[in-house]
Amino acid sequence: MYNSKHPRLAFVDLETTGGTATSDRVTEVGIIEVDEDGVREWSSLVNPQMHIPAFIQSLTGISDAMVKNAPTFAELADELQTRLTGRIFIAHNARFDHGFLKNEFKRTGHEFRPSVLCTVRLSRKLFPGFARHNLDTLVERHRLHVTERHRALGDARLIWQFWQKIREEHADEVIEEAVSKLISRPSLPSRLDALRIESLPSTHGVYLFYGENDLPLYIGKANNLRRRVLSHFSGDHASSKELRISQQIERIEWVESAGEIGALLQEAALIKKLKPTHNQQLRSNEEVCSWRLITRNGKLQPVLATTDDLFFGHDPQLYGLFISKRKATDALTSIADAYSLCHGLLGLEKVKAGKACFANQVKKCLGACAGKESIESHNERVAAALQGLRLQPWPYDGAIGIRENDAVHVIDCWAYLGTAASLREASVLLEKGQQRFDRDVYQIMQKWLSGLGERIVGL
């Protein structure tokens, strides 16, 4: 089955300690080399220098005892590089095997940049009428001979058999056309529709990754949708998060925007609505709270305010944005300790009138609670200590529209109401009613508002 157009091939399979290339390690390598000199098999167990989980041991049959005296990857690296250099790297779900080897070679200081061919994608290309293309399905569909399933050399043999079988069912020129196209494309997750990827625009917007059963996996914004989405797949070997996403992704959607502001606002809104698995930074606003400074009996005291408060976002005496009461209390406690403020006067500790707080007893409070410091002095120090956390109140009388190219983004009291195609349509968005203060919109607008100038219009 030697072919002159692709003369040097390496059919590769790995067994590993888990599914994350950046933290898990290789336990076995199997390679079948095919070239003008024939077909040669090679395999080796690899000492991963870490424990193999029980589930993986039961799946592969490779135990800690079996790899204890096996060579490490570093000891095999030179030989592996010799065997793979100059060959097309062929694997089933090649992103997995390629990603692991790329990380292992990186740890040993070797460069590894082969041409990669995924037989999952090749099967999809040549047999589009079938829904499933995993290795067990190919074994059944093409009657491949199984020697050792879930062992590196055994699975590499199945990939090699599949390569031979397709030549019994397709003309050489059909196979070569498919192979050439797949090798020349960026490395994409095997479940993705390549034509869908090709239709990605090079505009601002938001992209959405979906997994099995249409589960939202990840949402991101981009100034160039096509370039940003492809960057996820070209670099997934370097990030455990990117690799997990690429292994789960089955579908991509996107929403174009008028510019960067629109992309940022839409990203924040969609993440709150869909709650994708891999987004952590842009969170729900359900528990956003802040400290409000009030004067009570001549003493400045912080009281907790939440976004349920009608005036949240307008009040000039709000300090900090926290995702829970506990986080807010922890932050205030740290500030009190750093500035030697009284825990009793701040409401962090219950203290009887005229009695010193515990912080004063351990010399962490200057003694305003016991008359050792004037209330006026303590008030000044409280205001100064919190100044860096002060929130900017909404600087407009009502809602505004932000022009961005041919769109108008509607914002009211740090809440994003939507994007319209005109000022008339923007006014319709206001009829939906006031939304709650949005921490993410606040942070986005803090960066952009001062430079928008005439692009801001009152609504």
N, C-alpha and C positions, 0 to 999 in steps of 0.2 A: 504493500500500500504506500510505497514511496511516491512522492509527487514532486515534480521538478519546480513548480511554482513556489511551493512551501516545503523546501527540502529538509529542513532541520526542525523537528518537533519534540516537545517534552510534555507528556501527559502526566499531570501532577496531582497528588492528593495529600492532604495533611490530616493528622489527628492532633487535637489540642486539648488543653485543660479547661477550655470554655470558649465563649463566643466573642470575647473582646480582645482585639489584636494588641491593644496598648497595654493590657495588664495580664492577659492569659499567655500561655507559652505553648510551643509545639512539642508534642510527645512522639510523633512518628512522621517520617517523610517517605513517600513512595513515588518513584519516577520511572516512566517508560520512555526511553529515548528512541526516536525513529529518524533514520537518515539513510544516506546512500549505502552505508555499511550494514544495514539491517535494523533489527529491533533488540534492545537490551533493557533488562529490568534491574532496578536497584532500589533498595529500601534500607532504612535504619531507624531503630528506636532512638529517641532523643531524651536525655535527662532534662526535664523542664526546670529543675532546681526549685520546685514548689510542689505542694500536695496536689494530687489529681482527685477532684471531687468524686464521691461515691457514684453519683449518677453517670458521670463520664466513664468511670471504670466499668460499670455494668453495660454501658452502650458499646464501648470499643473492646473491652476485654483487656485493656492495658492498665496494669496496676502500678502502684508506687514501687513495688518490689522489682517489677520487670524493667523499669527504667533506672533503677538505682545505680547500676554500673554501666549504663549506656553513655555514649559521648554526649557532651553538651552541644548546643547549637554552635557555639563559638569554635568548638573543635571540629565541627563538620563544615563550617562556613566556606572555607576555601574549596573543598571538594564539591559542595553544592553549587557554588558559583561557576566552577569549571563545567559541571554537567548542564547547567541552564543557560550559560552565556551563548548568545547567537542563535537561540532557538525560540520558536513561538511557544509561549507558555500557555498550555491548554488545561483548563480545569472546569469542573462543574460548579456553578456559582463562583466564578473565578475571583470575584472581588474578595471573597473570604480568604481563599488560599493566598492570593497575591498580597492582600493586606497583611496577613500574618508574616509571610516571608519578608516583606518590605520592612516591617518593624524589627524582625529578628536580625536581618542584615544591617539595619541601621544601628542596632546595639553593638554590633561587632565592627562597625566602621567600613562595611562594604557597600558599594553602590549596586542597586538592583533596579534596572529599568527595562524589563523585557517587553516585547510585543505580546499582548494578552488576548486570548480568545476564550470566551465563555461558552461552554456547550449547552447551557440552559438557553442562552440567547440564540445559539445556532439552531437548536431544536425548534424554538419558536418560529424562527425564520423559515425553516424548511418544512415544518409540519404545523402550519397555522390553524388547521382545523381542530387541533387538540387543545384542551384547556390546561392540562397539567404536564409539567416537564421536569419534575424532580427525578432523582436518579432511580428510585424504586419504580416509578412509572415507566421510565425508559427501559429498565430491565424487563418488565412485563410486556411492553409494547413491541420491543425489538427482539425479545427472547434472548437476552444477553446471558452469558454463563457466569454465575456468581461463584467466586472462590472464597473470599473472606470479606463479607459486608462490614462496613465501618472499620476496616483496617486500611491503612494508607495504600499499600500496593494492590490490595484487592479492589479497591474503588478506582484506582488509576487504571487497572485492567478493564473495568467496565467502560470508562471513558474512551479508551483505545478501541474497544469493541464497537462502541457507538460510532466512532469515526470510520470504521470499516463498513459498518452496516449502511450508513447513509449513502455510500458509494454504490451500494446494490440497488438503491431506490431512486437516486437522482443522478443526472448527467454531471460529469466533471465540471463543465462550465457553470452549471447552476450552483454547485457547491463552492467553487472558487469565487464566484461573484459574491455570494453570501459571506464567505470568510473574509474577503478583502474589505467589504463594507463594515463588518463588525470589528475588525482589527483597527480600521482607520478612525472609528468613532471614539469619542471619550468613553471611558469605562463607566457604564451606567448600571444601576441595579437591575437584576435580571427580570423583574416583574414589570418594569416600566415599558410603556409603549414608546418606541424610538421616534415614531412620527409625531407623537404628542410633544416630545421634547423639542423636536425640530421646529415646531410652530410657536415656541416661546418668543415673545417680542423683546426687543432691546430697549424697553422703556421703564419708567418708574412704575412701581406697583408692589403688590403683596402676593406672595406665593404660599400655597397650602399643600402640605404633604399628608396623604391619607394612607392608612394601613389596611389590614384585613377588616372586613365588615364596615368599611368606611370610617374607621376610627381616626379622628384627627391626631396626627403625630407631631407636627411642627408647623409653625407659621412664622414667616420672616418678611422683612421689607427689603427692597432693592432699588437702587438707582438704575440698574440694568438687569432686568429680570433674567434674561437668558444667561448672562455671564455669572450672575450670583447663584442661580440654581446649579449650573454645571460645576461651579467651584465646590459645592457640597460633595460631589461625586469624585472629583479629581483628587481631593485631599482626605477622603474618609479614613485612610489607613493611619493618619496621624492623630485622630481624635476618636476616643471610645464612643462619645456621643454621636458623632457623624457616622461611625460604623454601625451602631445600633439602628440609627434611622435608616441607613441604606439597606440593612437587612430586612427591615419591616415594611418599607414603602411599597405601595402598589399603585398609587395614583397621584397625579399632580394637578392642581387647579391654580389659577391666578386671577388677580383683579388689577387691572391697569389703573394708574392714578395720574393726576395732572402734574405732579412733581414730588419732591422729597417730603414736603409737609404733609401732603395727602397720604403718601405711603406710610409715614409714621403714625398718623391718626388712625388710618384704617387697620394697620397692624395691631395697635393697642385695642381697638374696638373688637376685632375678630377674635383675638386671643381671649378676651373676657367672655365672648359669646360661646366659643367652641371649646375652650379649655383644653388645648392640645397637650398630649402627654409630656413632650420634651421642652415645653416653654416654662421657664421658672421665673423670669424677671418681671414680666408684665402680669400682674396678678389681679384678682377680683378686688373690688373696692369695698366689700362687705364690712370689713372691720377697720377701715382707715380712721384714725383718730389723731388728735393734736392736743397740746396743752394751751389753754386760754388763761392769760394772766388777768386776774381781777384784784381789786383793792377791797379788803374786808377789815374793818376796824383799823384802818391806816396801814395794814400789812399787805404787801403784794403776795398773792397766793395763786398757784396754778390749779386749775380745775380741768378735768378731761372733757373735751368736746368731740363729737363724732359727726360724720357726714349726714346724719339724720337731722342735724341742726339746720334750720332754714338759712341761717346766716353764715354757715361754714363756707369759707372762701371769700367772704366780704369783710369779716372781722379783722382789723389790723393788729389784734393782740393774740394771734395764733402762732404757736411755735412747734416746729417739727411735724413730720408725717410718719405715723407708725401703723403697723399692720394689726396691732392688738394692744389692749390695755397693759398687758404684761410688758411688752416691748417698750411702751411709753414710760412705764414706771421704772424699768431698768435703766433707761436712758437718763431720766431725771435723777435717779439715785447716783449714777456715775458723775453727772454734772455737779450735784451737791457735794460729793466727796472731793472732786477736783478743785472746787472753788471754796471749800470750807463753809458751805451754806448749812443752815439749820434744818435738819430733817423734820423737826416738829412743826416749824412755821410753814414748811412746804407741804405738809400733810402726809409725809412719808412715814411718820411715826406719831402715835398718840402720846401726847405729853400733857400733864396737868399744869394749869396756869402757874407761872413762877418757877416751875421745875426745869432743870436742864435736860436736854435730850441726850440720848445715849451717845450720839456722835460727839457731843461736847465733852462727855466724860472720857472719851478716848482721844480727845484733842483733834477731832476732825471738824468741829464747828467752832466758830469764833465766839459763840455765846450770846447771840441775840435772844435766845429763849430764856436766858437767866439774867438779862440786863447787862451783860458784859459788852455788848455792841448795840448801838442805837438801831431802832427799827428803820430809820431813814437810810442809814448806811447799808443795812442788810437789803433793803428794797433796791438800792442802786446796784448792789452786787448781783442780785437775782436778775435784774433787767440786763446787765452787762453779760452775765453768764449765758443767758438764753438768746442773746442778740443774733448769734450765728445761725440759729434755727428758725428765725422769724420768717413766716410765710408772707409773700406779697399778696395783699388783698386784690380782688378783681378790679382793674383800673378803669373800667368803663361803666357807664350808667346802665347799660343793658347788653344784649347780645351783639356780636360783631360778625362780619363776614370777612374772610381772608381770601383775597383774589390770588389764584395761582394758575397762570395761563388761562384756560377757558373755564375754570371751575371756581366755585366759591365754597370755602369751608366755613361752617357755622359753629361758633364757639360762644358759650354763655357761662360765666362764672366757673371757668376751668372745666367745662364739660363739653364734649364734642357731640353736636346734634346731628351731624351728617354733612354731606357734600351735595351741592346743587349746581345746575348748569347755568343759572342766572340768579340775579338778586330777587326776582319775583318768585322763583322756585325756593330760594333760601327762606323767604318769609313764611312759606308753607311749613317748613321744618319747625319754626318757632311755635306753631299751633299745637305741636305734639306735647308741649309742656316742658317745664324745667327738669333737667336731669340732675343727678347728684354730682357733687364735686368729684373729679376724677384725678387721682394722683398722677397717673401717667401723662394725661393731657397737660396738667400743671407743669410737669417737668419738661415736656416737649416745648410748650409755649414759653417757658422761661428762657430757653435757648434762642427762640425765633422772634419773639414779639418786638424787641427793641430795634430790629433791623428791617421791619416790614414797612414802616412809613405809610405811604399813600395806598399801599395794597390793603389796608384795613378800612372797612366801611362800616358805619353804624347801621343796625337793622331795627 
